């Protein structure tokens, strides 16, 4: 009963005084040290059925006035019980206390598992929300590029534009890629904004050849609602690619 914590404070003190000098009892405590954990896993219905067995009760506690040598010379038999009443009832008087401790241990384990499951679900939900927010944040402010259309017979370049209206004009982003091979050599290109009213505005000029890539970001003086189209022209001003704004 010592390992189960079922002794009264007086019985526990007496037993521990005895345990200090008794190697046999020390070995028994070490052997049954995991008994509480095993009882905690015992089904209460099965454990109660054990109460049907006859129980004669443990022997008396050694007198606290006994000398250590006298205590260590005899094997400790457990706490004092009234054998007559135990035998008459046929039930271990300590069994209900053991069952109660076992049930409390089982309830504690179930609560711990429920909290662990809830905590795991909460962490997973938080990670999912953060992942969604991360994807949305990554997409915030990203320009929407649209492919330009060929408007000439020989066009050695492909391009796409992203157009953003500003208070003081329009921001134009461009991505170009130049077709490999074909004997095009190096070409000079110009990016123009063609307004609905006003003169065409040259935003940039550059030279590139087969396999090259080029990106730019330029500001137009024209507001977005006044832009008719944007063109890429060659060196002599011939439009190659165009995008209606």
C-alpha positions as CSV (number, residue, x, y, z in Angstrom):
1,X,0.0,0.0,0.0
2,X,3.0,2.3,0.5
3,X,3.7,2.5,-3.3
4,X,-0.1,3.3,-3.9
5,X,0.0,6.2,-1.4
6,X,-2.8,4.5,0.6
7,X,-1.2,4.7,4.0
8,X,-2.2,7.2,6.6
9,X,0.5,9.8,7.5
10,X,1.3,7.9,10.8
11,X,1.5,4.5,8.9
12,X,3.7,6.0,6.2
13,X,6.1,7.6,8.7
14,X,6.4,4.3,10.6
15,X,6.9,2.3,7.4
16,X,9.6,4.7,6.1
17,X,11.5,4.4,9.4
18,X,11.4,0.6,9.0
19,X,12.3,0.9,5.2
20,X,15.5,2.7,6.0
21,X,17.0,-0.4,7.6
22,X,15.2,-3.2,5.8
23,X,16.8,-4.4,2.5
24,X,13.9,-6.8,1.8
25,X,11.3,-4.1,1.9
26,X,13.5,-1.8,-0.1
27,X,13.6,-4.5,-2.8
28,X,9.8,-4.9,-2.7
29,X,9.2,-1.2,-3.1
30,X,11.5,-1.1,-6.1
31,X,9.8,-4.1,-7.6
32,X,6.2,-2.7,-7.2
33,X,7.1,1.0,-7.9
34,X,5.2,0.9,-11.2
35,X,2.1,-0.6,-9.7
36,X,0.2,2.8,-9.6
37,X,0.7,3.3,-13.3
38,X,-0.5,-0.2,-14.0
39,X,-3.6,0.2,-11.9
40,X,-4.3,3.5,-13.7
41,X,-4.6,1.5,-16.9
42,X,-6.9,-1.1,-15.3
43,X,-10.6,-1.0,-16.3
44,X,-12.7,0.0,-13.3
45,X,-15.2,-2.8,-13.9
46,X,-12.5,-5.4,-13.9
47,X,-10.9,-3.9,-10.8
48,X,-14.2,-3.9,-8.9
49,X,-14.7,-7.6,-9.6
50,X,-11.5,-8.2,-7.7
51,X,-13.4,-7.1,-4.6
52,X,-15.4,-10.3,-4.6
53,X,-12.3,-12.2,-3.4
54,X,-11.9,-12.8,0.3
55,X,-9.4,-10.5,2.0
56,X,-7.9,-11.2,5.4
57,X,-6.2,-7.9,5.9
58,X,-2.6,-7.1,6.3
59,X,-0.8,-7.5,9.6
60,X,-0.3,-4.7,12.1
61,X,2.1,-1.8,11.8
62,X,5.3,-2.3,13.9
63,X,5.4,-0.2,17.0
64,X,7.0,3.2,16.5
65,X,8.8,2.6,19.8
66,X,10.5,-0.5,18.5
67,X,14.3,-0.2,18.0
68,X,15.6,0.0,14.4
69,X,17.3,-3.4,14.8
70,X,14.1,-5.0,15.9
71,X,12.2,-3.4,13.0
72,X,14.7,-4.6,10.4
73,X,14.7,-8.2,11.7
74,X,11.1,-8.9,10.7
75,X,9.5,-8.4,7.3
76,X,7.0,-5.5,7.1
77,X,3.5,-6.8,6.3
78,X,1.7,-3.5,5.6
79,X,-0.7,-1.1,7.4
80,X,-2.9,-2.1,10.3
81,X,-6.5,-3.2,9.5
82,X,-9.2,-4.8,11.5
83,X,-9.0,-8.4,10.1
84,X,-12.3,-9.4,11.6
85,X,-14.4,-6.7,9.8
86,X,-12.5,-7.2,6.6
87,X,-13.0,-11.0,6.7
88,X,-16.6,-10.5,7.6
89,X,-17.3,-8.3,4.6
90,X,-15.1,-10.2,2.2
91,X,-13.9,-6.9,0.6
92,X,-10.5,-5.2,0.8
93,X,-11.1,-1.9,2.7
94,X,-8.3,-0.3,0.7
95,X,-9.6,-1.4,-2.7
96,X,-12.1,1.5,-3.0
97,X,-9.3,4.0,-2.4
98,X,-7.1,2.3,-5.0
99,X,-10.0,2.3,-7.5
100,X,-10.7,6.0,-6.8
101,X,-7.0,6.9,-7.4
102,X,-7.0,4.8,-10.6
103,X,-10.2,6.5,-11.9
104,X,-8.8,9.9,-11.2
105,X,-5.6,9.0,-13.1
106,X,-7.7,7.8,-16.1
107,X,-9.7,11.0,-16.1
108,X,-6.6,13.1,-15.9
109,X,-5.1,11.2,-18.9
110,X,-8.3,11.6,-20.9
111,X,-8.3,15.4,-20.2
112,X,-4.6,15.6,-21.2
113,X,-5.2,13.8,-24.5
114,X,-8.2,16.0,-25.3
115,X,-6.1,19.1,-24.7
116,X,-3.3,17.7,-26.8
117,X,-5.7,16.9,-29.6
118,X,-7.3,20.4,-29.4
119,X,-3.9,22.0,-29.3
120,X,-2.7,20.1,-32.3
121,X,-5.9,21.1,-34.2
122,X,-5.5,24.7,-33.2
123,X,-1.9,24.8,-34.4
124,X,-2.8,23.3,-37.7
125,X,-5.6,25.8,-38.2
126,X,-3.3,28.7,-37.4
127,X,-0.7,27.4,-39.8
128,X,-3.4,27.1,-42.5
129,X,-4.5,30.7,-41.9
130,X,-1.0,32.0,-42.0
131,X,-0.3,30.1,-45.2
132,X,-3.4,31.6,-46.8
133,X,-2.5,35.1,-45.6
134,X,1.1,34.5,-46.9
135,X,-0.2,33.6,-50.4
136,X,-2.5,36.6,-50.4
137,X,0.2,38.9,-49.2
138,X,2.5,37.6,-51.9
139,X,0.0,38.6,-54.5
140,X,-0.7,42.1,-53.2
141,X,0.6,44.8,-55.5
142,X,1.8,42.3,-58.2
143,X,1.4,43.8,-61.6
144,X,-0.9,42.1,-64.2
145,X,1.2,41.7,-67.4
146,X,-0.7,41.4,-70.7
147,X,1.0,40.1,-73.9
148,X,1.5,42.6,-76.8
149,X,0.3,41.7,-80.3
150,X,2.4,41.6,-83.4
151,X,1.5,44.3,-85.9
152,X,4.4,43.7,-88.5
153,X,5.4,40.8,-90.8
154,X,8.9,40.4,-89.2
155,X,8.9,40.7,-85.4
156,X,12.0,39.3,-83.6
157,X,10.7,40.1,-80.2
158,X,7.9,39.2,-77.8
159,X,6.8,41.5,-75.0
160,X,4.2,42.0,-72.3
161,X,3.1,45.1,-70.4
162,X,1.6,46.0,-67.0
163,X,0.0,49.5,-67.0
164,X,-0.8,51.3,-63.7
165,X,-2.6,54.6,-63.5
166,X,-1.1,57.3,-61.2
167,X,-2.2,60.7,-60.0
168,X,0.5,62.3,-62.2
169,X,0.4,60.0,-65.2
170,X,0.8,56.3,-65.9
171,X,3.5,53.7,-64.8
172,X,4.4,51.2,-67.6
173,X,6.3,48.0,-66.9
174,X,7.6,45.9,-69.8
175,X,9.2,42.5,-70.2
176,X,10.8,41.6,-73.5
177,X,12.4,38.4,-74.8
178,X,14.1,38.1,-78.2
179,X,13.6,35.2,-80.4
180,X,16.8,33.0,-80.7
181,X,18.4,32.4,-84.1
182,X,16.7,33.7,-87.3
183,X,19.6,35.9,-88.3
184,X,18.0,39.0,-86.8
185,X,21.3,40.4,-85.4
186,X,21.0,43.5,-83.1
187,X,18.0,45.7,-83.3
188,X,17.2,49.1,-81.7
189,X,13.8,49.3,-80.2
190,X,11.7,52.2,-78.8
191,X,8.7,52.1,-76.5
192,X,6.0,54.6,-77.3
193,X,2.8,55.7,-75.6
194,X,0.1,56.8,-78.2
195,X,-2.5,59.1,-76.5
196,X,-6.0,59.7,-77.6
197,X,-5.2,63.4,-77.7
198,X,-1.7,64.7,-78.0
199,X,1.6,63.6,-79.6
200,X,3.1,60.1,-79.1
201,X,5.6,60.0,-76.2
202,X,8.8,57.9,-76.4
203,X,9.4,56.3,-73.0
204,X,12.6,54.3,-73.6
205,X,15.0,53.1,-76.3
206,X,17.4,50.1,-76.2
207,X,19.3,47.6,-78.3
208,X,19.1,43.8,-78.1
209,X,19.6,40.7,-80.1
210,X,18.6,37.0,-80.4
211,X,18.3,35.3,-77.0
212,X,18.4,38.5,-75.0
213,X,15.9,39.5,-72.3
214,X,15.0,43.1,-71.2
215,X,12.8,44.7,-68.6
216,X,12.0,48.3,-68.0
217,X,9.8,50.5,-65.8
218,X,8.9,54.0,-67.2
219,X,6.6,56.8,-66.4
220,X,4.3,58.5,-68.9
221,X,3.0,62.0,-68.6
222,X,-0.4,60.9,-70.0
223,X,-3.1,59.7,-67.6
224,X,-4.3,56.1,-68.1
225,X,-7.7,57.2,-69.4
226,X,-6.0,59.2,-72.2
227,X,-3.8,56.4,-73.5
228,X,-5.0,54.7,-76.7
229,X,-2.3,52.2,-77.1
230,X,1.4,51.4,-76.3
231,X,3.8,50.3,-79.1
232,X,7.3,48.9,-79.5
233,X,8.8,50.3,-82.7
234,X,12.0,49.6,-84.6
235,X,14.7,52.2,-85.3
236,X,12.9,53.7,-88.3
237,X,9.7,54.1,-86.3
238,X,7.8,51.0,-87.7
239,X,5.5,49.5,-85.1
240,X,6.3,45.9,-84.3
241,X,4.1,45.2,-81.2
242,X,1.1,47.0,-79.8
243,X,-1.2,46.8,-76.9
244,X,-4.5,48.7,-76.7
245,X,-4.8,50.4,-73.3
